[in-house]
Amino acid sequence: MQTTTAAAPSPVQRWLQLGLGLVVMLAISSPQYTWTLFTKPLQATTGAGLPAVQVTFTLVIILQTWFSPLQGWLIDRFGPRLLITLGAALSGLGWILTSYADTLTTLYLTYGVFCGLGTGLVYVGVVGLMVRWFPDRRGFAAGLVAAGYGMGAMLTTFPIDSMIRNSGYRHTLLVFGIILGVVGTLAALFLRTPKPGDVPVVSALDKAGDGVSPREMLRTPVFWLMFVMMTMMATGGLMVTSNFAAFARDFGVADALVFGMTALPLALTFDRITNGLTRPLFGWISDQIGRENTMVLAFSLEACAIALLLVFRQNPALFVFLSGVVFFGWGEIFSLFPSTLTDTFGTRYATTNYGFLYISQGIGAIFGGPLAALLRDAAGGWVPVFALVIVLDVATALLALFVLKTMRLNYAKGVTPVAALQTA
C-alpha cells in the first residue's frame, strides 16, 4: 500500500480535474458501447453482412489504440487541453457524419476514422493525466475516469434505442453526435497538467520528475508481458461488446421481457453500470492488496461469468444478470494495467508509455470483433468463441500471479528504484 511522503497544499484542483476528466470520458463512451444497437440498421442500409459491418467497430478500436503512442506524445508535447478538446470534437463529428453514410466505405471513414481517432485522443490523454494528478491513488483515479468511459453509455443506451425505433438511426446519430460532442468539448477546455506542489510525492521517480522513456520501456520483457496480458483480456471483452446484440438474438433472448423491459437494452444498461463500477472498485482494491493479486480475482471472475452466461444463455433474466457480471470482471483492465504500468515506469512519460500499452486493445478488437464473428459463422454457433475467451481469462490470471509479479519485482530491484510498486 502506498504511503504519501509529502502532502499537496490543496486537494481542490486535482479533484476538479478528476471530475472534468470523468465528464469528457462520459461523453465519448457511446461510439464504442452503443455500437451494437446500430449494426442491424447499418446492415440494412449498406446491404453488407455482420462481419463486414463489424469492421467499423474494429477500425474504431484500432485507430483509438494503434495511434495512441503518437497521440500520447502529442499530448505530452502540447498539453492535454488542446488535444483532448480536439478528440471530443472529432468523436461527436464522427456520429454526425455517419448519419449521412450510405456505403461501407463512408461508414468506415466516418464512424471508424473520426470516432476512433477522437476517442483515442480523449482516452489516452485523460488516463495519462489522472495518473499524474493522483500518484497516491493511481488505481482509483485511473479507474474512476475509465468508469466514465464504461458507464457513459448507461445514460444513453435506452434513449438511443428508443430514438432508433421511433425516428430511425440516422436522426439518432445526428442528435446524439451534437449533444455528446458539445459536452465533451466544453469539459476538456478546462483540463491542465499538475504544477509543482499540486500533488503529493510518493516515489523516487515522481520526486525526481524522472521516469523510464518509451524507448527504454519497449526493451523490457515486463512491458511485453503486460502487453500480451492486456491483449488477451481485451479480446474477450471486445468480443462481448461488439457482438452482444448478435449473440443475444442468436440465443433468442434479445426481445424477451425482463421486469417489463426488453432484455437487450436492459442488459446493455446494466452492463454499463457494472463495467463502470468495476474500474474504480478494483483500482482501489489494487491500491490496497497489490495489482497482480487483484488481477487474479478479477480475471477469474470474468472466466466464471462467461461460462455461466453460456450455460444459461436462453434464460432472459439470467442472461441480463450474468452479462453484467461479465463486464464487471472485464472492465477493470482499464484501471489495473495503466496504474501497473505507471507504477513500474514512472510518471514523466506516463501518457506516451500508456499509449504503447493501449495498442493491445486494438489487437484485441481484431480478434474479438470480426474474427469472432467469422469463427461463429464457421462453427455455426457461439460456443467455441465463448470457450476460447474462458481459456484466455484463466491464462491471464495465472500469468499475473506466477509471472508478472516476479518480473516486476526483479525489474524494480535490478533496473530502477521504483518505490511505489503495488505488490503484496
C-alpha positions as CSV (number, residue, x, y, z in Angstrom):
1,M,0.0,0.0,0.0
2,Q,1.4,3.4,-0.9
3,T,2.4,6.0,1.7
4,T,2.5,9.7,1.0
5,T,5.7,11.5,1.9
6,A,4.5,15.0,1.2
7,A,1.0,16.4,1.2
8,A,-0.3,18.6,-1.6
9,P,-1.2,22.1,-0.5
10,S,-4.9,21.7,-1.6
11,P,-6.8,18.8,-2.9
12,V,-9.4,21.0,-4.7
13,Q,-7.6,21.3,-8.0
14,R,-6.9,17.7,-8.6
15,W,-10.4,16.6,-7.6
16,L,-11.8,19.2,-10.0
17,Q,-9.5,17.8,-12.8
18,L,-10.7,14.3,-12.0
19,G,-14.3,15.5,-12.3
20,L,-13.7,17.2,-15.6
21,G,-11.8,14.1,-16.9
22,L,-14.8,12.0,-15.9
23,V,-17.2,14.2,-17.8
24,V,-15.2,14.0,-21.0
25,M,-15.0,10.2,-20.8
26,L,-18.7,10.0,-20.3
27,A,-19.2,12.0,-23.5
28,I,-17.0,9.8,-25.7
29,S,-18.1,6.3,-24.5
30,S,-21.2,5.8,-26.7
31,P,-19.4,5.2,-30.0
32,Q,-18.0,2.0,-28.6
33,Y,-20.6,0.8,-26.1
34,T,-23.8,1.5,-28.1
35,W,-22.3,0.5,-31.4
36,T,-24.1,-2.9,-31.2
37,L,-27.5,-1.1,-31.4
38,F,-26.6,0.3,-34.9
39,T,-25.3,-2.9,-36.5
40,K,-28.7,-4.2,-37.7
41,P,-29.9,-1.0,-39.4
42,L,-26.5,-0.4,-40.8
43,Q,-26.5,-3.9,-42.4
44,A,-29.8,-3.0,-44.0
45,T,-28.5,0.3,-45.3
46,T,-25.3,-1.0,-46.7
47,G,-26.5,-4.4,-47.8
48,A,-23.5,-6.0,-46.0
49,G,-23.2,-8.9,-43.6
50,L,-22.4,-8.7,-39.9
51,P,-18.6,-9.4,-40.3
52,A,-18.2,-6.6,-42.9
53,V,-20.2,-4.1,-40.7
54,Q,-18.2,-5.1,-37.6
55,V,-15.0,-3.9,-39.4
56,T,-16.2,-0.4,-38.5
57,F,-16.0,-1.3,-34.8
58,T,-12.6,-2.8,-35.3
59,L,-11.5,0.4,-37.1
60,V,-12.7,2.5,-34.1
61,I,-10.6,0.4,-31.7
62,I,-7.6,0.1,-33.9
63,L,-7.4,3.9,-34.6
64,Q,-8.2,4.5,-30.9
65,T,-5.3,2.4,-29.8
66,W,-2.7,1.9,-32.6
67,F,-2.3,5.7,-32.9
68,S,-2.2,6.2,-29.1
69,P,1.6,6.3,-28.8
70,L,1.6,9.3,-31.3
71,Q,-1.4,10.7,-29.6
72,G,0.3,10.4,-26.2
73,W,3.4,12.0,-27.5
74,L,1.4,14.9,-28.9
75,I,-0.4,15.3,-25.5
76,D,2.9,15.2,-23.6
77,R,4.3,17.8,-26.1
78,F,1.5,20.2,-26.5
79,G,-0.6,19.7,-23.3
80,P,-3.8,17.9,-22.6
81,R,-6.3,20.7,-23.2
82,L,-5.8,21.2,-26.9
83,L,-5.6,17.5,-27.9
84,I,-8.4,16.2,-25.6
85,T,-10.7,19.0,-26.8
86,L,-9.9,18.1,-30.4
87,G,-10.6,14.4,-29.6
88,A,-14.0,15.1,-28.0
89,A,-15.0,17.2,-31.1
90,L,-13.9,14.5,-33.5
91,S,-15.9,11.9,-31.7
92,G,-19.1,13.9,-31.9
93,L,-18.4,14.8,-35.5
94,G,-18.0,11.1,-36.4
95,W,-21.6,10.4,-35.4
96,I,-22.9,13.4,-37.2
97,L,-21.2,12.4,-40.5
98,T,-22.2,8.8,-40.1
99,S,-25.8,9.9,-40.1
100,Y,-25.3,10.6,-43.8
101,A,-23.3,7.4,-44.7
102,D,-24.8,5.0,-47.2
103,T,-22.0,2.6,-48.0
104,L,-19.4,0.6,-46.1
105,T,-16.6,2.9,-47.3
106,T,-18.3,6.0,-45.9
107,L,-19.2,4.1,-42.8
108,Y,-15.6,3.2,-42.2
109,L,-14.4,6.7,-42.9
110,T,-16.9,8.5,-40.7
111,Y,-17.7,6.2,-37.7
112,G,-14.4,4.3,-37.9
113,V,-11.9,7.1,-38.5
114,F,-13.4,10.1,-36.8
115,C,-14.7,8.2,-33.7
116,G,-11.6,6.1,-33.5
117,L,-9.1,9.0,-33.6
118,G,-11.3,11.2,-31.4
119,T,-11.9,8.7,-28.6
120,G,-8.2,7.7,-28.7
121,L,-7.1,11.2,-28.0
122,V,-9.5,11.6,-25.1
123,Y,-9.0,8.2,-23.5
124,V,-5.2,8.1,-23.5
125,G,-5.0,11.8,-22.6
126,V,-7.4,11.7,-19.7
127,V,-5.9,8.4,-18.2
128,G,-2.4,9.7,-18.6
129,L,-3.3,13.0,-17.0
130,M,-5.1,11.4,-14.0
131,V,-2.2,9.1,-13.0
132,R,-0.1,12.3,-12.8
133,W,-2.7,14.1,-10.7
134,F,-3.1,11.1,-8.3
135,P,0.2,9.4,-7.7
136,D,-1.0,8.2,-4.3
137,R,-4.3,6.8,-5.7
138,R,-3.4,5.7,-9.2
139,G,-5.6,2.7,-9.3
140,F,-8.6,4.5,-8.1
141,A,-8.2,7.7,-10.2
142,A,-7.5,5.8,-13.4
143,G,-10.4,3.5,-12.6
144,L,-12.8,6.4,-12.0
145,V,-12.2,8.1,-15.3
146,A,-12.2,4.8,-17.0
147,A,-15.6,4.2,-15.4
148,G,-16.8,7.3,-17.1
149,Y,-15.9,5.6,-20.4
150,G,-17.5,2.3,-19.3
151,M,-20.6,3.9,-17.8
152,G,-21.3,6.8,-20.1
153,A,-23.4,4.7,-22.4
154,M,-25.6,3.8,-19.4
155,L,-27.1,7.3,-19.7
156,T,-27.6,6.9,-23.5
157,T,-28.5,3.3,-24.2
158,F,-32.2,3.5,-23.6
159,P,-32.7,6.9,-25.2
160,I,-30.6,5.8,-28.2
161,D,-32.5,2.5,-28.5
162,S,-35.9,4.3,-28.2
163,M,-34.9,7.0,-30.8
164,I,-33.7,4.4,-33.3
165,R,-37.1,2.7,-33.0
166,N,-39.1,5.9,-33.3
167,S,-37.0,8.2,-35.5
168,G,-34.5,6.0,-37.2
169,Y,-30.8,5.5,-36.7
170,R,-29.7,8.5,-38.8
171,H,-31.6,11.0,-36.7
172,T,-30.3,9.3,-33.6
173,L,-26.7,9.6,-34.7
174,L,-27.1,13.3,-35.6
175,V,-28.8,14.4,-32.4
176,F,-26.5,12.5,-30.0
177,G,-23.4,13.4,-32.0
178,I,-24.2,17.1,-31.4
179,I,-25.0,16.6,-27.7
180,L,-22.1,14.4,-26.8
181,G,-19.6,16.4,-28.9
182,V,-20.5,19.7,-27.2
183,V,-20.5,18.3,-23.7
184,G,-17.1,16.7,-24.1
185,T,-15.5,19.7,-25.8
186,L,-16.7,22.1,-23.1
187,A,-15.3,19.9,-20.2
188,A,-12.0,19.4,-22.0
189,L,-11.3,23.1,-22.3
190,F,-10.6,23.3,-18.5
191,L,-8.1,20.4,-18.2
192,R,-4.5,21.0,-17.4
193,T,-1.3,19.3,-16.2
194,P,-0.4,19.5,-12.5
195,K,2.1,22.1,-11.4
196,P,4.8,21.6,-8.7
197,G,3.1,21.3,-5.3
198,D,-0.3,20.4,-6.8
199,V,0.1,16.7,-6.0
200,P,1.8,14.6,-3.3
201,V,5.1,12.8,-3.9
202,V,5.0,9.1,-3.3
203,S,8.0,7.6,-5.2
204,A,11.6,8.3,-6.1
205,L,10.7,8.6,-9.8
206,D,8.0,11.2,-9.0
207,K,10.2,13.2,-6.8
208,A,12.9,13.4,-9.4
209,G,10.5,14.2,-12.1
210,D,12.0,11.3,-13.9
211,G,10.8,8.0,-15.4
212,V,11.6,5.4,-18.0
213,S,11.3,6.6,-21.5
214,P,9.2,4.8,-24.1
215,R,12.4,3.6,-25.9
216,E,13.8,2.1,-22.7
217,M,10.4,0.7,-21.7
218,L,9.9,-1.1,-25.0
219,R,13.2,-3.0,-24.4
220,T,11.9,-4.6,-21.2
221,P,10.3,-8.1,-21.0
222,V,8.0,-6.9,-18.3
223,F,6.3,-4.4,-20.6
224,W,5.7,-7.0,-23.3
225,L,4.3,-9.4,-20.8
226,M,1.8,-6.7,-19.7
227,F,1.1,-6.1,-23.4
228,V,0.3,-9.7,-24.1
229,M,-1.9,-10.0,-21.0
230,M,-3.9,-6.9,-21.8
231,T,-4.4,-8.2,-25.4
232,M,-5.8,-11.5,-24.1
233,M,-8.2,-9.7,-21.8
234,A,-9.2,-7.1,-24.4
235,T,-10.0,-9.9,-26.9
236,G,-12.7,-11.4,-24.6
237,G,-14.2,-8.2,-23.5
238,L,-14.5,-6.8,-27.0
239,M,-16.0,-10.0,-28.3
240,V,-18.8,-9.5,-25.9
241,T,-19.1,-5.7,-26.5
242,S,-19.1,-5.8,-30.3
243,N,-21.2,-8.9,-30.8
244,F,-23.6,-8.6,-27.9
245,A,-26.7,-7.9,-29.8
246,A,-25.8,-10.6,-32.4
247,F,-25.5,-13.4,-29.9
248,A,-28.4,-12.2,-27.8
249,R,-30.6,-12.6,-30.9
250,D,-29.0,-16.0,-31.7
251,F,-29.7,-17.1,-28.1
252,G,-33.4,-16.0,-28.5
253,V,-33.4,-13.5,-25.6
254,A,-32.9,-10.1,-27.3
255,D,-36.6,-9.2,-27.4
256,A,-37.7,-11.1,-24.3
257,L,-39.2,-9.1,-21.5
258,V,-37.4,-8.9,-18.1
259,F,-39.2,-6.9,-15.4
260,G,-41.3,-5.5,-18.1
261,M,-38.4,-4.2,-20.1
262,T,-36.8,-5.5,-23.3
263,A,-33.8,-7.7,-22.4
264,L,-31.3,-6.3,-24.9
265,P,-31.3,-2.6,-23.9
266,L,-31.8,-3.6,-20.3
267,A,-28.7,-5.8,-20.4
268,L,-26.7,-3.1,-22.1
269,T,-27.7,-0.6,-19.5
270,F,-26.9,-2.9,-16.6
271,D,-23.6,-3.8,-18.3
272,R,-22.6,-0.2,-18.4
273,I,-23.2,0.1,-14.7
274,T,-21.1,-2.9,-13.8
275,N,-18.5,-2.1,-16.4
276,G,-18.1,1.4,-14.8
277,L,-18.3,0.4,-11.1
278,T,-15.6,-2.3,-11.5
279,R,-12.9,0.2,-12.6
280,P,-12.6,2.4,-9.6
281,L,-13.5,-0.5,-7.3
282,F,-10.8,-2.9,-8.5
283,G,-8.5,0.1,-8.9
284,W,-9.0,0.9,-5.2
285,I,-8.6,-2.8,-4.2
286,S,-5.3,-2.9,-6.2
287,D,-4.1,0.1,-4.2
288,Q,-4.6,-2.0,-1.1
289,I,-3.6,-5.6,-1.9
290,G,-1.5,-5.2,-5.0
291,R,-2.1,-5.1,-8.7
292,E,-1.3,-8.7,-9.5
293,N,-3.4,-10.1,-6.7
294,T,-6.3,-8.0,-7.9
295,M,-5.9,-9.2,-11.4
296,V,-6.2,-12.8,-10.3
297,L,-9.5,-12.1,-8.6
298,A,-11.0,-10.1,-11.4
299,F,-9.9,-12.3,-14.3
300,S,-11.0,-15.4,-12.6
301,L,-14.4,-13.8,-12.0
302,E,-14.6,-13.0,-15.7
303,A,-13.9,-16.6,-16.7
304,C,-16.6,-17.9,-14.4
305,A,-19.2,-15.4,-15.6
306,I,-18.6,-16.2,-19.3
307,A,-19.0,-19.9,-18.6
308,L,-22.3,-19.3,-16.6
309,L,-23.6,-17.0,-19.4
310,L,-23.0,-19.7,-21.9
311,V,-24.8,-22.3,-19.7
312,F,-27.8,-20.1,-19.0
313,R,-27.8,-18.3,-22.4
314,Q,-31.5,-19.0,-23.1
315,N,-32.8,-17.6,-19.8
316,P,-33.5,-13.9,-20.3
317,A,-33.3,-12.8,-16.7
318,L,-30.1,-14.8,-16.0
319,F,-28.7,-13.6,-19.4
320,V,-29.2,-9.9,-18.3
321,F,-27.7,-10.5,-14.8
322,L,-24.7,-12.6,-16.0
323,S,-23.9,-10.2,-18.8
324,G,-23.4,-7.6,-16.1
325,V,-21.1,-9.9,-14.2
326,V,-19.1,-10.5,-17.4
327,F,-18.5,-6.8,-17.7
328,F,-17.7,-6.5,-14.0
329,G,-14.9,-9.0,-14.5
330,W,-13.5,-7.3,-17.6
331,G,-13.7,-3.5,-17.3
332,E,-11.1,-3.2,-14.6
333,I,-8.3,-3.9,-17.0
334,F,-8.5,-0.2,-17.8
335,S,-7.6,0.7,-14.2
336,L,-5.2,-2.1,-13.4
337,F,-3.0,-2.0,-16.4
338,P,-2.3,1.8,-16.6
339,S,-1.7,2.0,-12.9
340,T,0.6,-1.0,-13.0
341,L,2.5,0.5,-16.0
342,T,2.9,3.8,-14.3
343,D,4.0,2.2,-11.0
344,T,6.7,0.4,-12.9
345,F,8.0,3.0,-15.3
346,G,7.2,6.4,-13.6
347,T,5.1,9.4,-14.5
348,R,7.2,11.6,-16.7
349,Y,6.3,9.7,-19.9
350,A,3.1,8.2,-18.5
351,T,0.8,9.3,-21.3
352,T,3.1,8.1,-24.1
353,N,4.0,4.9,-22.3
354,Y,0.4,4.0,-21.8
355,G,-0.2,4.8,-25.5
356,F,2.1,1.9,-26.4
357,L,0.3,-0.4,-24.0
358,Y,-3.1,0.7,-25.2
359,I,-2.3,-0.7,-28.7
360,S,-3.1,-4.1,-27.2
361,Q,-6.8,-3.0,-27.1
362,G,-6.6,-2.6,-30.9
363,I,-5.2,-6.1,-31.4
364,G,-8.0,-7.4,-29.1
365,A,-10.5,-5.7,-31.3
366,I,-9.4,-7.7,-34.3
367,F,-9.8,-11.0,-32.5
368,G,-12.9,-10.0,-30.6
369,G,-14.8,-8.2,-33.4
370,P,-14.8,-9.5,-37.0
371,L,-12.7,-12.6,-36.3
372,A,-15.0,-13.7,-33.5
373,A,-18.0,-13.2,-35.9
374,L,-16.2,-15.3,-38.6
375,L,-15.4,-18.0,-36.1
376,R,-19.1,-18.1,-35.1
377,D,-20.1,-18.3,-38.8
378,A,-17.6,-21.2,-39.4
379,A,-18.6,-23.1,-36.3
380,G,-22.3,-22.5,-36.6
381,G,-22.6,-21.0,-33.1
382,W,-21.1,-19.0,-30.3
383,V,-19.9,-21.9,-28.1
384,P,-16.3,-22.2,-29.5
385,V,-16.0,-18.4,-29.2
386,F,-17.0,-18.3,-25.6
387,A,-14.8,-21.3,-24.8
388,L,-11.8,-19.5,-26.2
389,V,-12.5,-16.4,-24.1
390,I,-12.7,-18.5,-21.0
391,V,-9.3,-20.0,-21.7
392,L,-7.8,-16.6,-22.3
393,D,-9.2,-15.3,-19.0
394,V,-7.8,-18.2,-17.0
395,A,-4.4,-18.0,-18.7
396,T,-4.1,-14.2,-18.0
397,A,-4.9,-14.7,-14.3
398,L,-2.2,-17.4,-14.0
399,L,0.3,-15.1,-15.7
400,A,-0.5,-12.3,-13.3
401,L,0.1,-14.5,-10.3
402,F,3.0,-16.6,-11.3
403,V,4.9,-14.5,-13.8
404,L,4.1,-10.7,-13.8
405,K,4.5,-10.3,-10.0
406,T,8.0,-11.9,-10.1
407,M,9.1,-10.0,-13.2
408,R,8.1,-6.6,-11.8
409,L,9.9,-7.2,-8.5
410,N,13.0,-8.3,-10.3
411,Y,12.8,-5.3,-12.6
412,A,12.4,-2.9,-9.7
413,K,15.4,-4.4,-7.9
414,G,17.7,-4.6,-10.9
415,V,16.9,-1.6,-13.1
416,T,15.3,1.4,-11.3
417,P,14.4,2.3,-7.8
418,V,10.6,2.3,-8.1
419,A,9.3,2.8,-4.6
420,A,5.7,2.6,-5.5
421,L,5.4,-0.9,-6.8
422,Q,2.0,-2.4,-5.9
423,T,2.9,-5.9,-5.0
424,A,1.8,-7.9,-2.0
